Amino acid sequence: MQGRQDRHESSDSAKKREARRLDNKRELFATGFFFAALFAVLTGYLGYFTATSEQEMINNSYNSRQEILLSRNYRGAIYSRDGEVLARTILDEGQNESREYPFSNLFSHIVGYSTNGRMGVEALANYYLINTSTSLSNKAANDVAGVKNPGDNVYTTLDVQIQEVADNQLNIYKGAIVVTEVSTGKILAMVSHPDFDPNQIGAIWDSLLEDKNSSVLLNRATQGLYPPGSTFKIVTALEYIRENPDTYGNYSFQCPGWFASGGSRISCYHGTSHGQVGFERSFAKSCNSSFANIGVGLDRDRFRETLEGLLFDKPLPVSLSCSKSSVTISGETSTAEMLQTSIGQGRTQITPLHLNMITSAIANDGVLMKPYVVDHVENDAGRVVKSFSPESYGQLLTEEEAGILKELMTAVVESGTASKLSGQSYTAAGKTGSAEYNDNKGDSHAWFTGFAPAQYPEVCVTIIVEGAGSGGDYAVPIARRIFDAYFNEKK
């Protein structure tokens, strides 16, 4: 009896051991399968990352592949949209390389430089410029001859004539100008003053670094942050329309030249009394008092949502290095701050490129096209190896809202602060601004942002002239000459 019991227990133990062995096998199999799957996922991700991020990897300053490519290829050229050379590599008899910028200072910020770091298109298109798509026979011949291969050439969207006009008009003033094509987002011109000669970047580099007050290398068009002044009334007007879609046209205000609320006071530019004004006239005459009255009654949280939808406090969908525009509005915003913000003052800051993008979206029925500056890439034989197409970011505002703002901005030109743009062979629409930037009420930046033709917009222009004063007096005449250049070129 005891023997049978012992054999039974022994059998049970064997079964348990076998069960544990099978469990261990299953656990080992599951663990192995998990790690195999994890390895496969990591391998796949690495392959995907390498395929989709090759440019970023090569452009990384720690990646030695750049040096390998540059030891085999010399840097390709950069061209304007009509084929003029903006940057090229010169080879002497000994195959020594030097980078030449035929237009000197003219494209200094947007084309940039490629020594002592990189900037502008030189940085943006570095991957293409240091790679080569020349034929295999050329590579073989160059290898035998012991010379480098030509890097691919980059064709930009930049227009030399428009760039020259914009640069000449900004003249000795500090500031920035951005010119874009409304339907595509192509950057036709981008000027920033003060500028520099990229041919001399090696010689002036140390002095620029030592001068802590120098902002010569700053691209004010994309990185300069300014109070938008009255150009921000575009945004305030949009919010008022959204909160009062059926009654905004009935708005009325008696302007005595100032507006006070909660112990704070706002004055119109130079204390001008605009009298009885409706919504359109408030916008056309850029009445600070009326817009302060509008602003103080807006829903702060809803306004915050509108601002976020217009990309404030967000990265801009562009490849160029850009600063974030900022604005401070929340449910707790004080009356005093709301008065300032509603007319583009206070702590509000914007880049000229961002303002151009908002303006261009209005011109394009509410759709924002992503700004871009590289059109296509060719090899040394002229074969296109890469093309870039217009890309929509999305709908910033409805087509109806864009139409209302177009009408308001047209009134600014026809009967308001941008009247120096009226009477041309083309129609135009826009908004001026005189943005105070310190405690001296007489000091202000001159702004203009707008488009032409007014009803079927083609080109968008945004201008800031630092410390110049009135946007209508200083920025609008510059815009007129840029519009003139654009439409004369089309004849």
URZI-V132124 format. One record per helix or strand of 3 or more residues. SS is the DSSP state (H for helix, E for strand). FROM is the first residue (numbers start at 1). LEN is the number of residues. If there is no record, write none. Layout:
ss=SS from=FROM len=LEN
ss=SS from=FROM len=LEN
This chain:
ss=H from=2 len=51
ss=H from=54 len=6
ss=H from=65 len=8
ss=E from=85 len=7
ss=E from=97 len=4
ss=H from=104 len=4
ss=H from=120 len=5
ss=H from=126 len=5
ss=H from=136 len=10
ss=E from=153 len=4
ss=H from=160 len=11
ss=E from=175 len=7
ss=E from=186 len=8
ss=H from=198 len=13
ss=H from=220 len=4
ss=H from=229 len=15
ss=H from=248 len=3
ss=E from=252 len=4
ss=E from=258 len=4
ss=E from=264 len=4
ss=H from=269 len=3
ss=E from=275 len=4
ss=H from=279 len=6
ss=H from=288 len=9
ss=H from=300 len=10
ss=H from=335 len=8
ss=H from=352 len=12
ss=E from=367 len=3
ss=E from=374 len=5
ss=E from=384 len=4
ss=E from=392 len=4
ss=H from=399 len=17
ss=H from=419 len=3
ss=E from=428 len=9
ss=E from=444 len=9
ss=E from=459 len=7
ss=H from=471 len=20
